[in-house]
């Protein structure tokens, strides 16, 4: 049996075009899988949409994510109350409170927990006052940019403080809180 060889001739221009096409395909795949913003998440079969990019929100540092998660999912917690003070950012606070309440309540129902999620205006975020509200209740304090000097999330006793220095940071930090609360792993 004789072996027949096939010779393929590729010109220099064709080789350059092939290399450019390969680079473009790799770049497109990289963009769509690694750089494209993630603004929705499938949570146990339900598509949750977010205003902020989940990857960007996940970059926000939280010192003790486990405390935040455990405070919300503790079996002794029967009620979650979103608290706020009257500020010039009430529209922004209302939007963030709705997003938290909707997604947290949905997650609790999916996981077979029937916990009330309510909201309440408080005169101040004084810890002595807030501790008096803690009876089987987890509190989520929304501190908007008009009164905040930091961006972050922290848990103290039964209160989770969510604060931001700017409106865009408030969206990101709220999304980070939801990532923690729902146990989303990116």
MARRO-285323 format. One line per field, with one value per residue: residue number from 1; residue in one letter; x, y, z of N, C-alpha, C in turn. Coordinates in steps of 0.02 Angstrom, whole numbers, m for minus. Example, Ala and Ser with C-alpha at 12.3 -4.5 7.8 and 13.67 -1.06 7.14 Angstrom:
REM residues 2
n 1,2
res A,S
n.xx 660,642
n.yy m284,m112
n.zz 390,354
ca.xx 615,684
ca.yy m225,m53
ca.zz 390,357
c.xx 660,645
c.yy m165,2
c.zz 390,394
***
This chain:
REM residues 186
n 1,2,3,4,5,6,7,8,9,10,11,12,13,14,15,16,17,18,19,20,21,22,23,24,25,26,27,28,29,30,31,32,33,34,35,36,37,38,39,40,41,42,43,44,45,46,47,48,49,50,51,52,53,54,55,56,57,58,59,60,61,62,63,64,65,66,67,68,69,70,71,72,73,74,75,76,77,78,79,80,81,82,83,84,85,86,87,88,89,90,91,92,93,94,95,96,97,98,99,100,101,102,103,104,105,106,107,108,109,110,111,112,113,114,115,116,117,118,119,120,121,122,123,124,125,126,127,128,129,130,131,132,133,134,135,136,137,138,139,140,141,142,143,144,145,146,147,148,149,150,151,152,153,154,155,156,157,158,159,160,161,162,163,164,165,166,167,168,169,170,171,172,173,174,175,176,177,178,179,180,181,182,183,184,185,186
res X,X,X,X,X,X,X,X,X,X,X,X,X,X,X,X,X,X,X,X,X,X,X,X,X,X,X,X,X,X,X,X,X,X,X,X,X,X,X,X,X,X,X,X,X,X,X,X,X,X,X,X,X,X,X,X,X,X,X,X,X,X,X,X,X,X,X,X,X,X,X,X,X,X,X,X,X,X,X,X,X,X,X,X,X,X,X,X,X,X,X,X,X,X,X,X,X,X,X,X,X,X,X,X,X,X,X,X,X,X,X,X,X,X,X,X,X,X,X,X,X,X,X,X,X,X,X,X,X,X,X,X,X,X,X,X,X,X,X,X,X,X,X,X,X,X,X,X,X,X,X,X,X,X,X,X,X,X,X,X,X,X,X,X,X,X,X,X,X,X,X,X,X,X,X,X,X,X,X,X,X,X,X,X,X,X
n.xx 41,27,68,m21,8,m59,m46,m57,m68,m39,m54,41,m41,m164,m134,m111,m240,m309,m249,m288,m427,m436,m387,m488,m599,m560,m554,m689,m752,m691,m740,m882,m892,m814,m804,m925,m1056,m1142,m1305,m1412,m1475,m1497,m1594,m1628,m1711,m1782,m1773,m1679,m1666,m1548,m1498,m1367,m1203,m1162,m1032,m955,m1014,m981,m849,m844,m783,m822,m809,m853,m937,m1003,m1067,m1166,m1244,m1281,m1355,m1471,m1525,m1544,m1629,m1705,m1746,m1888,m1939,m1893,m1839,m1827,m1744,m1740,m1694,m1770,m1719,m1642,m1628,m1735,m1807,m1710,m1678,m1800,m1807,m1697,m1734,m1850,m1796,m1715,m1812,m1900,m1818,m1762,m1875,m1929,m1825,m1832,m1958,m1940,m1850,m1929,m1962,m2058,m2050,m2083,m2056,m2029,m2039,m1977,m1976,m1853,m1802,m1664,m1503,m1455,m1375,m1422,m1559,m1591,m1560,m1666,m1765,m1740,m1799,m1817,m1802,m1720,m1630,m1612,m1519,m1529,m1420,m1409,m1317,m1323,m1307,m1203,m1034,m955,m931,m1001,m1038,m1091,m1113,m1191,m1233,m1401,m1416,m1392,m1292,m1303,m1217,m1170,m1065,m1098,m1225,m1213,m1129,m1216,m1309,m1222,m1176,m1295,m1329,m1220,m1252,m1368,m1312,m1237,m1339,m1421,m1332,m1259,m1138,m1011
n.yy m59,104,263,410,578,730,892,1051,1213,1365,1532,1676,1786,1722,1649,1751,1808,1698,1689,1813,1795,1691,1756,1854,1772,1713,1829,1870,1762,1772,1898,1876,1777,1815,1955,2017,2102,2033,2033,1963,1819,1647,1583,1446,1407,1523,1674,1807,1980,2112,2281,2321,2264,2100,2050,2166,2210,2105,2129,2216,2236,2143,2125,2018,1908,1791,1816,1907,1828,1723,1792,1827,1703,1633,1518,1568,1692,1778,1882,2006,2168,2312,2456,2636,2810,2972,3056,3158,3069,2982,2923,2845,2759,2694,2621,2534,2468,2402,2314,2233,2180,2112,2013,1946,1898,1815,1720,1663,1604,1512,1427,1372,1445,1548,1702,1864,2013,2175,2357,2505,2669,2747,2853,2869,2789,2739,2624,2579,2605,2529,2399,2375,2341,2214,2088,1930,1977,2023,2163,2273,2403,2539,2653,2796,2888,3026,3035,2953,2905,2806,2659,2506,2348,2290,2187,2199,2147,2122,2191,2235,2340,2436,2538,2681,2792,2853,2864,2765,2676,2638,2558,2454,2406,2364,2262,2178,2143,2068,1964,1903,1872,1781,1683,1674,1616,1672
n.zz 0,m43,21,12,1,53,5,70,29,103,91,140,170,191,305,397,402,456,583,637,640,734,849,865,892,1013,1092,1089,1153,1279,1319,1326,1422,1531,1550,1523,1600,1741,1769,1810,1898,1917,2035,2116,2009,1983,1900,1949,1936,1935,1974,1979,1927,1964,1976,1999,2118,2201,2229,2333,2492,2636,2804,2887,2819,2852,2975,2936,2849,2936,3033,2963,2929,3044,3147,3252,3214,3173,3105,2987,2982,2888,2918,2923,2916,2903,2767,2638,2537,2517,2411,2347,2453,2466,2345,2358,2476,2433,2338,2419,2509,2422,2358,2468,2537,2437,2426,2553,2551,2447,2509,2604,2720,2820,2846,2903,2811,2840,2845,2925,2989,3085,3223,3243,3221,3340,3443,3568,3561,3447,3489,3574,3487,3444,3477,3425,3296,3149,3100,2964,2924,2823,2763,2683,2551,2586,2723,2757,2791,2744,2641,2646,2728,2882,3025,3181,3336,3323,3208,3039,2953,2810,2709,2609,2514,2394,2265,2164,2229,2329,2262,2225,2351,2408,2320,2346,2478,2453,2379,2480,2572,2501,2478,2360,2250,2153
ca.xx 0,66,39,m29,13,m96,m10,m99,m28,m71,m13,55,m101,m215,m111,m123,m313,m328,m226,m331,m492,m428,m382,m554,m642,m538,m575,m762,m768,m669,m787,m948,m890,m777,m809,m993,m1087,m1193,m1359,m1467,m1451,m1548,m1595,m1673,m1759,m1814,m1726,m1678,m1632,m1515,m1480,m1294,m1166,m1146,m959,m931,m1038,m946,m784,m849,m757,m862,m764,m879,m996,m1038,m1111,m1223,m1285,m1309,m1405,m1533,m1552,m1549,m1696,m1742,m1771,m1957,m1956,m1839,m1864,m1782,m1752,m1711,m1712,m1796,m1665,m1656,m1621,m1789,m1823,m1658,m1686,m1860,m1790,m1653,m1773,m1894,m1754,m1696,m1871,m1926,m1773,m1754,m1938,m1933,m1777,m1857,m2014,m1912,m1818,m1981,m1963,m2108,m2029,m2108,m2007,m2064,m1995,m1996,m1935,m1829,m1775,m1591,m1472,m1424,m1376,m1464,m1627,m1598,m1560,m1733,m1808,m1710,m1832,m1827,m1804,m1657,m1639,m1568,m1517,m1506,m1391,m1397,m1259,m1328,m1287,m1151,m964,m920,m966,m989,m1089,m1066,m1164,m1178,m1289,m1454,m1423,m1347,m1288,m1285,m1205,m1132,m1048,m1126,m1284,m1192,m1104,m1274,m1333,m1173,m1174,m1359,m1322,m1174,m1290,m1412,m1268,m1221,m1401,m1446,m1280,m1239,m1066,m992
ca.yy 0,166,319,471,638,788,954,1109,1274,1424,1592,1717,1826,1677,1633,1811,1812,1644,1709,1868,1765,1654,1806,1883,1722,1709,1891,1868,1713,1802,1951,1851,1734,1842,2027,2040,2111,1986,2072,1918,1757,1596,1561,1389,1407,1588,1723,1870,2033,2161,2344,2325,2205,2056,2045,2227,2210,2053,2155,2255,2197,2138,2093,1955,1888,1736,1846,1936,1772,1686,1834,1824,1635,1602,1490,1607,1753,1770,1943,2048,2236,2359,2520,2694,2875,3018,3097,3183,3013,2934,2886,2795,2710,2654,2574,2482,2428,2358,2261,2187,2146,2066,1956,1909,1862,1762,1668,1629,1561,1456,1383,1348,1484,1600,1756,1929,2065,2238,2415,2550,2728,2756,2920,2869,2723,2730,2553,2565,2604,2472,2336,2365,2315,2152,2027,1884,2016,2046,2230,2293,2476,2569,2719,2823,2932,3093,3033,2902,2924,2745,2611,2440,2309,2263,2161,2214,2119,2098,2242,2235,2408,2442,2609,2698,2863,2880,2827,2705,2630,2612,2502,2399,2377,2329,2200,2136,2116,2015,1907,1869,1847,1725,1633,1669,1607,1690
ca.zz 0,m46,58,m28,41,30,20,74,26,132,77,198,184,220,372,438,412,502,649,660,655,797,903,874,924,1083,1126,1096,1205,1342,1337,1343,1481,1587,1558,1516,1666,1762,1800,1830,1928,1924,2105,2123,1953,1975,1875,1987,1900,1978,1942,1977,1904,2020,1983,2030,2187,2239,2246,2395,2549,2697,2853,2914,2780,2886,3025,2901,2826,2994,3066,2925,2923,3111,3158,3302,3182,3147,3069,2963,2974,2855,2952,2889,2944,2853,2738,2571,2490,2531,2349,2339,2507,2450,2292,2386,2524,2395,2309,2473,2535,2372,2347,2530,2549,2387,2446,2613,2531,2409,2556,2651,2783,2815,2889,2880,2795,2846,2848,2979,2999,3154,3232,3238,3220,3405,3459,3626,3536,3400,3527,3602,3433,3421,3499,3369,3234,3119,3073,2909,2925,2760,2776,2615,2542,2617,2794,2767,2778,2725,2600,2671,2763,2944,3070,3251,3374,3277,3155,2981,2927,2739,2699,2549,2507,2333,2241,2129,2280,2366,2221,2230,2418,2417,2282,2384,2533,2427,2363,2543,2603,2464,2472,2289,2240,2084
c.xx 43,30,37,m27,m27,m57,m60,m54,m69,m25,m4,m6,m157,m197,m123,m198,m337,m307,m270,m400,m489,m424,m450,m602,m624,m561,m650,m782,m749,m718,m853,m947,m856,m786,m880,m1025,m1140,m1246,m1419,m1436,m1509,m1544,m1649,m1729,m1795,m1761,m1732,m1637,m1606,m1500,m1404,m1264,m1145,m1070,m930,m952,m1000,m876,m784,m829,m806,m821,m789,m944,m1037,m1086,m1174,m1271,m1319,m1362,m1472,m1565,m1554,m1621,m1738,m1771,m1839,m1978,m1892,m1868,m1810,m1795,m1715,m1730,m1735,m1739,m1686,m1653,m1677,m1809,m1774,m1664,m1746,m1845,m1747,m1691,m1819,m1854,m1735,m1756,m1897,m1882,m1764,m1817,m1945,m1886,m1803,m1915,m1989,m1882,m1864,m1978,m2012,m2093,m2055,m2049,m2045,m2014,m2022,m1949,m1916,m1800,m1699,m1567,m1433,m1431,m1419,m1538,m1638,m1600,m1628,m1781,m1790,m1746,m1853,m1834,m1733,m1672,m1588,m1572,m1488,m1484,m1370,m1338,m1263,m1307,m1231,m1082,m922,m963,m950,m1049,m1057,m1125,m1143,m1240,m1342,m1463,m1370,m1349,m1264,m1278,m1163,m1121,m1077,m1185,m1265,m1164,m1162,m1305,m1287,m1174,m1239,m1356,m1275,m1210,m1335,m1372,m1253,m1284,m1427,m1393,m1257,m1163,m1051,m930
c.yy 62,222,380,530,694,850,1012,1170,1332,1483,1631,1759,1783,1659,1691,1818,1758,1661,1765,1841,1727,1702,1838,1835,1716,1771,1892,1820,1741,1855,1923,1807,1765,1916,2053,2046,2057,2026,2029,1854,1709,1568,1508,1391,1472,1638,1788,1921,2085,2224,2349,2260,2164,2050,2107,2230,2161,2077,2196,2211,2200,2097,2024,1936,1835,1763,1875,1880,1737,1726,1829,1755,1598,1578,1530,1671,1739,1829,1978,2117,2279,2427,2575,2756,2920,3063,3122,3128,2961,2893,2830,2740,2665,2602,2517,2438,2380,2300,2209,2146,2094,2003,1914,1869,1804,1705,1629,1582,1501,1405,1362,1381,1541,1655,1822,1975,2130,2295,2463,2610,2733,2826,2924,2797,2711,2656,2536,2560,2542,2405,2323,2337,2244,2087,1984,1919,2033,2114,2243,2369,2502,2641,2748,2870,2999,3093,2984,2930,2863,2704,2542,2408,2283,2240,2175,2194,2091,2144,2232,2306,2405,2516,2621,2773,2894,2837,2763,2653,2599,2553,2441,2366,2340,2262,2153,2104,2059,1953,1868,1835,1784,1670,1621,1664,1621,1653
c.zz 0,m9,13,20,9,51,18,74,54,120,142,218,215,292,420,453,461,574,678,679,722,856,917,908,998,1122,1138,1151,1274,1365,1362,1406,1541,1599,1555,1586,1680,1799,1816,1857,1935,1995,2114,2070,1942,1954,1914,1948,1950,1939,1932,1952,1964,2031,2018,2104,2230,2260,2311,2453,2607,2746,2874,2878,2816,2939,2993,2880,2884,3030,3030,2926,2989,3122,3209,3272,3152,3104,3047,2951,2943,2887,2916,2928,2887,2830,2670,2518,2498,2469,2338,2392,2492,2396,2318,2436,2487,2366,2361,2496,2486,2366,2410,2545,2500,2406,2506,2595,2491,2456,2614,2720,2774,2866,2860,2865,2794,2844,2901,2980,3072,3162,3225,3236,3285,3425,3519,3604,3491,3437,3559,3551,3413,3440,3440,3301,3212,3087,3018,2905,2859,2774,2709,2612,2577,2690,2808,2753,2759,2677,2626,2704,2826,2987,3142,3290,3325,3218,3101,2952,2855,2725,2637,2545,2444,2311,2205,2178,2320,2328,2229,2298,2434,2380,2317,2443,2510,2407,2426,2571,2567,2455,2400,2285,2166,2063
***
